[in-house]
Amino acid sequence: MMKVLAQTPHSPTAPIDFPIHPEYQVTDNNAGLGKFISALFANAAVIFGLLLLVYLIYGSFRLLTSGGNDKAVSDAQKIITNAIIGFVILAAVYLLMMVVSLVLGVDLLNLRFTGPVP
């Protein structure tokens, strides 16, 4: 086994092989943008859902620690209401994506762009 140190010279023309998970390997040159957009839609929904959950928990904590102060209670209720409205909007957007997907026959969470047909 050869030890490779930081000072070991490396040929700039030699290819560097980075391990890529098989799910993210692009085998079709035209499928990269579609996979990127699909992953963006799917991951954005999860990230926004988690952020809204944290916001809801924050509002609940503020409500529990308000100590009966009317202004603090109303501020906490506004935070909770905004978080619930955010969940409703997120669910509506996801539902709209599914309806558009069914109507147009395009799977928005698994897009594939193909090049021009010769």
C-alpha positions as CSV (number, residue, x, y, z in Angstrom):
1,M,0.0,0.0,0.0
2,M,1.4,3.3,-1.1
3,K,1.2,6.2,1.3
4,V,0.2,9.4,-0.4
5,L,1.1,12.6,1.4
6,A,0.1,16.2,0.7
7,Q,3.6,16.8,-0.6
8,T,3.4,14.0,-3.1
9,P,3.5,15.4,-6.7
10,H,0.4,14.8,-8.7
11,S,0.2,15.0,-12.5
12,P,-2.2,17.8,-13.5
13,T,-3.3,15.8,-16.5
14,A,-4.2,12.6,-14.6
15,P,-7.9,12.3,-14.0
16,I,-9.2,12.5,-10.4
17,D,-11.9,10.0,-9.6
18,F,-14.4,11.2,-7.1
19,P,-16.9,8.6,-5.8
20,I,-20.4,9.5,-6.8
21,H,-23.5,7.8,-5.4
22,P,-25.1,5.7,-8.1
23,E,-28.5,7.5,-7.7
24,Y,-26.9,10.9,-8.6
25,Q,-24.8,9.6,-11.5
26,V,-25.9,11.1,-14.8
27,T,-25.9,8.4,-17.5
28,D,-27.8,10.5,-20.0
29,N,-26.1,13.9,-20.9
30,N,-29.5,15.6,-21.3
31,A,-31.0,14.3,-18.0
32,G,-28.9,16.5,-15.6
33,L,-31.1,19.6,-15.6
34,G,-34.3,17.5,-15.1
35,K,-32.8,15.6,-12.2
36,F,-31.6,18.9,-10.7
37,I,-35.0,20.5,-10.9
38,S,-36.8,17.4,-9.6
39,A,-34.4,17.3,-6.6
40,L,-34.9,21.0,-6.0
41,F,-38.7,20.6,-5.8
42,A,-38.5,17.6,-3.5
43,N,-35.9,19.0,-1.2
44,A,-37.4,22.5,-1.0
45,A,-40.7,21.0,0.2
46,V,-39.0,19.1,3.0
47,I,-36.8,22.0,4.0
48,F,-39.7,24.5,4.1
49,G,-41.8,21.9,6.0
50,L,-39.1,21.5,8.6
51,L,-38.6,25.3,8.9
52,L,-42.3,25.8,9.4
53,L,-42.3,23.1,12.1
54,V,-39.5,24.9,13.9
55,Y,-41.5,28.1,13.6
56,L,-44.6,26.5,15.0
57,I,-42.6,25.1,18.0
58,Y,-41.1,28.5,18.6
59,G,-44.5,30.1,18.7
60,S,-45.8,27.4,21.0
61,F,-42.8,28.0,23.3
62,R,-43.5,31.8,23.3
63,L,-47.1,31.1,24.2
64,L,-46.1,28.8,27.1
65,T,-43.6,31.3,28.4
66,S,-45.8,34.4,27.9
67,G,-46.8,34.4,31.6
68,G,-50.3,35.8,30.9
69,N,-48.9,39.0,29.3
70,D,-51.5,40.0,26.7
71,K,-49.0,41.4,24.2
72,A,-46.8,38.3,24.4
73,V,-49.8,36.0,24.1
74,S,-51.1,37.8,21.0
75,D,-47.5,37.8,19.4
76,A,-47.3,34.1,20.0
77,Q,-50.7,33.5,18.6
78,K,-49.7,35.4,15.4
79,I,-46.5,33.3,15.1
80,I,-48.6,30.1,15.4
81,T,-51.2,31.3,13.0
82,N,-48.5,32.3,10.4
83,A,-46.9,28.8,10.8
84,I,-50.2,27.1,10.2
85,I,-50.9,29.3,7.1
86,G,-47.4,28.4,5.8
87,F,-48.3,24.7,6.2
88,V,-51.5,25.2,4.3
89,I,-49.7,27.1,1.5
90,L,-47.1,24.4,1.3
91,A,-49.7,21.6,1.1
92,A,-51.6,23.6,-1.6
93,V,-48.5,24.1,-3.7
94,Y,-47.7,20.3,-3.4
95,L,-51.3,19.5,-4.4
96,L,-51.2,21.9,-7.3
97,M,-48.0,20.3,-8.5
98,M,-49.7,16.9,-8.4
99,V,-52.8,18.2,-10.3
100,V,-50.6,19.8,-12.9
101,S,-48.6,16.6,-13.1
102,L,-51.8,14.5,-13.7
103,V,-53.4,17.0,-16.2
104,L,-50.2,17.5,-18.3
105,G,-49.0,13.9,-17.9
106,V,-45.6,15.2,-16.7
107,D,-44.1,13.8,-13.5
108,L,-42.7,17.0,-11.9
109,L,-40.8,15.2,-9.2
110,N,-39.0,13.0,-11.8
111,L,-38.4,15.3,-14.8
112,R,-36.4,14.2,-17.8
113,F,-35.4,16.6,-20.5
114,T,-34.4,15.0,-23.8
115,G,-32.5,16.6,-26.5
116,P,-33.8,17.4,-30.0
117,V,-34.8,14.4,-32.1
118,P,-32.5,14.1,-35.2
